[in-house]
Structure formats: structure tokens, C-alpha cells
Amino acid sequence: MPQLNPAPWFAILVFSWLVFLAIIPPKVMAHTFPNEPTLQSAKNPKTEPWTWPWQ
């Protein structure tokens, strides 16, 4: 029964994990965002109450 022969499937498993762990992560980590995030100021913005026109 060919399903019980682990030789080709084990090689496919090893090579697929090799691709996932060695080739793809550097490509993903090399990605740069077009807009770098800026730090928000620590000062809270001044808010004013909104006057409802129907009250």
C-alpha cells in the first residue's frame, strides 16, 4: 500500500517546512510600510461640550 510508505511524504513535509521557516520570513520581515507611524502626544486634547440645538 503506497500510503504507508513515508519516504516521499516525509521529504515533502521537510521541504515545505524549510520553505516556510527559512525563505518566507525574511521576505515578510523586509516589508516596509509606506507611512511610518508617528508618536501621539501625551497631552490630552481639550474637549468642549456640544450644545444640542433642540434642548
Contact map, one row per residue, 1 for C-alpha under 8 A:
1111100000000000000000000000000000000000000000000000000
1111100000000000000000000000000000000000000000000000000
1111110000000000000000000000000000000000000000000000000
1111110000000000000000000000000000000000000000000000000
1111111110000000000000000000000000000000000000000000000
0011111111000000000000000000000000000000000000000000000
0000111111100000000000000000000000000000000000000000000
0000111111110000000000000000000000000000000000000000000
0000111111111000000000000000000000000000000000000000000
0000011111111100000000000000000000000000000000000000000
0000001111111110000000000000000000000000000000000000000
0000000111111111000000000000000000000000000000000000000
0000000011111111100000000000000000000000000000000000000
0000000001111111110000000000000000000000000000000000000
0000000000111111111000000000000000000000000000000000000
0000000000011111111100000000000000000000000000000000000
0000000000001111111110000000000000000000000000000000000
0000000000000111111111100000000000000000000000000000000
0000000000000011111111110000000000000000000000000000000
0000000000000001111111111000000000000000000000000000000
0000000000000000111111111000000000000000000000000000000
0000000000000000011111111100000000000000000000000000000
0000000000000000011111111110000000000000000000000000000
0000000000000000001111111111000000000000000000000000000
0000000000000000000111111111100000000000000000000000000
0000000000000000000001111111110000000000000000000000000
0000000000000000000000111111111000000000000000000000000
0000000000000000000000011111111000000000000000000000000
0000000000000000000000001111111000000000000000000000000
0000000000000000000000000111111100000000000000000000000
0000000000000000000000000011111110000000000000000000000
0000000000000000000000000000011111000000000000000000000
0000000000000000000000000000001111110000000000000000000
0000000000000000000000000000000111110000000000000000000
0000000000000000000000000000000011111000000000000000000
0000000000000000000000000000000011111100000000000000000
0000000000000000000000000000000000111110000000000000000
0000000000000000000000000000000000011111000000000000000
0000000000000000000000000000000000001111100000000000000
0000000000000000000000000000000000000111110000000000000
0000000000000000000000000000000000000011111100000000000
0000000000000000000000000000000000000001111100000000000
0000000000000000000000000000000000000000111110000000000
0000000000000000000000000000000000000000111111000000000
0000000000000000000000000000000000000000001111100000000
0000000000000000000000000000000000000000000111110000000
0000000000000000000000000000000000000000000011111000000
0000000000000000000000000000000000000000000001111100000
0000000000000000000000000000000000000000000000111110000
0000000000000000000000000000000000000000000000011111000
0000000000000000000000000000000000000000000000001111100
0000000000000000000000000000000000000000000000000111111
0000000000000000000000000000000000000000000000000011111
0000000000000000000000000000000000000000000000000001111
0000000000000000000000000000000000000000000000000001111
